[in-house]
Amino acid sequence: MTRSKRRAKTPHRTGKKRHDRATAPRRGGRPSRAEAEALGERILDVATELFLAHGYGATSIEAVARRARISKRTFYHRFTDKPALFAAVLHRVIDRLRPQANVPLVEGADLAQILGRLAGMILRAALAPQAIALHRLIVGESGRFPKLAAVVAAEGGTAEAVRLIAGLLEREARAGRLVLDDPAFAAEQFLYMVMAIPQRRAAGLGAPMPQSQLDAWARDVVDLFLNGCRGSSRRERESR
């Protein structure tokens, strides 16, 4: 009787051990996908803080690894070098400054309304605290670090904005409502008309604009830009 009772308990104990092994947290081995993503976010959080606080040149891979509590081997498993890390930081900052996916970008009754809406979005993104901090960093250090300028050119959102605006302008030119020789060139000028001076002033080169002034600025830029685009084309001027 005693032996049979003991034997009967054995499968129950074995099953419990198997259950414990199945539910216990893993030790060692490759991290799960969620753990890997969390680690990546932690590295980027640390890198963003250090880059914006101390600059690109003063931020070392060793400092990032130490603050993120990882080994340099773990760092290099994810990023090839410091420019690659900065590219990832820049890409994430820009992604977070973009409008949400459900926000229409080209909604409006006419081109003036569409460009006014885009101008407001551009200003909000360009004047966000992290955007201003990045602007200061890039202006101050791109001369000493050529790779930094290359990263900004590759990862920055300027080219995407230019393509969007150029497409709108080309559509209007084909419909005969604008006179344009180069929609992409005009789109670049519009973009810099909107953000250059407000961003410079927000970065410390003048008094920052209050919201009421920014709203008026966006309207005035759209009016000036469209009035210029309704003039004669370069070919017409050259033929005179």
N, C-alpha and C positions, 0 to 999 in steps of 0.2 A: 504494500500500500504506500509506504513512504517513498520507495523508488519511483513508482508510477506518478506520484504527485510532483516529485522533483522533475521528472521527464516532461510532465505537462507544462511546467513553468518555463522550460528552456526556450521554446519557440517564442513565447511572449517577451522574454528578455531580449532575445535576438532581434525581434521586430522593433522593440523600443530603441535599441542601439542604432539600428538602421535609420529609424525616424529621426533620432538625434543628429546623426551624421548628415542627414538630408537637410535639416533645418538650421544647423549651426552655421555661423558665418565662415566663409572661406578664409583660410590662412595661406598666404603665399600664392604663387601662380599668377597668371595674367589677370589684371583687373577686369571687372565687368564693363560693359559699354557705358553704363551710367557713371561708374566710378571714373572711367577715362575721360568722359565729357566734363565731369565736375573738376577733375584735375586740370584739364585744359583751361577751363574758365578761371580757376584760381591763378594759374600762371599769367593769364592775360590781365586779370584784375591787378595783380602785383606789378606787372610790367607797365600798365597804363599809369598807375600811381607814381611809379619811379620816373618814367619818361617825362610826365607832365610836371613833376615836382623838381626834378634835378637836371632835366635835359637829356638829349640823346647821348652826347659824349660822356657825361658823368655817370651814366647808367651802364653797369657792367652785367654780363651774363652771370657772373658769380653772385652779384647782389640780388639779382632776380631769383636765382636758384635758392639762395639762403633764405630770402624772405618768403618764398613759396614753400619752403621746407621740402625741397626735392634735391636729388643729386644732379650734377652736371650731365651725367650719362642720361638721366631721364629727360633733361632739357633737350639735349642734342638728338634724342629719339624723336622729338616733336618739331624742333626748329633747327635749320642748318646753321644759322648764325644770327647776329643781332639785327641786320637788316630784315631778315625773314620774320623775326619776332616783331619788329616795328610795323612791318606790313600787315601782320595779323591784327595788331592793336589798331592801326589806322582803319583797316577794313571793318572791324567790329564797331568802332566809334561811328563811322559813316553809316553803317547799317542801322544803328540805333537812332541816328538823326533823320533817316528817311521817313517820309509819311507812311502810315500803316497801309497794308495792302488794300484795304477796303476804302481808302480815301481816293476819290477821283482826282486826277491831276489836270486833265484838260476839259473840265466841265465849265460851261459858260455860254452865254448867248452869242458872243462875238469874240474876236481876237483880243480886244482890250480887256474884257473881263477875264479871259483865260490867262493872259499874261499878268494881270493884276493878282490873280490867285497864286500863280507860280512865284511871282515876286515876293509875296508874303511868306510862302513856304521856304523860299531860298533864304530870306532874311532870318527867319526863325532858326533854321539849321546853322547858318553861318555865324550867328550871334550866341549860340548855345555856349555855356561855360567851357565844355570840353573842346568845342570847335575853336574857340578863341585861344585856349591854352595850346592846342596843336598849331594854330597859326603862328603864335609867338615862337614856339619851338622850331618850326620849319624855317621861318624867316631868320632866326638867330643862328641856326646851325647848318643849314643846307650848303653854305659856302665851304665849310670845313669838311663836310661829309657828302661827297657827290652821290653816294649810294642812297642817301636820304632823299634827295631830290628825285631820283629815279623811282623810288618807292612811291612817293607822292604822286608822280605822273601816272604810275601804273594802277595804284589803288584808289586815288582820289575820285570823287564823284563828279568832277567837272565835265569830263568827256560825256558821261551819261546825260547830264543836264543839257549840254550843248546839242546832242543828238535829238533829244526830245523837242527843244525849242526850234531847232533848225527844221525839223519835220513840219511843225506848225507853220513856220514862215514860208516854207516851200509850197505847202498846200495853198496858202493865201496868195502867193505870187502866181501860181498856176491859174487861180481863179480871177486874176487881174486886179485884186484888191491891194496888192503891194507891188513895189518896183524894187527888185533885188537881183543883184548879179551873183551873190555868194551867200546863201542862207546860213551856212555854217559860220562864216565870218561874222555875220550880223548877230547870230545867236551868241557867240562869244562876247561881242560888245555889250549886248543886253545883260548878260550874266554879270559882267564886271561893273557895268553901270549900276546894277542893283546892289551889289554887295561890297564893292571895294572900299568906298569911303566909310559906310557904317561899320564895317569890320575893323578898319584901321582905327577909328575912333574908339570902338569898344576895346581894342587892344592897348589903348593908352595914348594914342597919337591924336589927342583932342578929347573933347567932352563927349561921353556916350550919348546917343540919341534916345530920348524918351519914346514910348510907344506911339504917342500921337504924331511925333515927328517922323517916325519910321513909316507909319501908315501914309502920311503925305508924301514922303520920299518915294515909296513904291508907286503911287499914283502919278507923280510927276515924271518919274523915269519912264513909265509906260507911255505917257503922252508924248514926251520928247522923242522916244525911240520910234514910235509909230509915225509921228509927223516926219521924221527923217526918212523912214522907209516908204513914204508916199510921194517922195520927190522923184526927180528924173534918174534914170539909170546911168551908169558910167558910159555906156555906149552912146547914149543920147547926148551927154555932156561933151564927149570927145568929138562928136560929129558937128557940133556947133562952130 
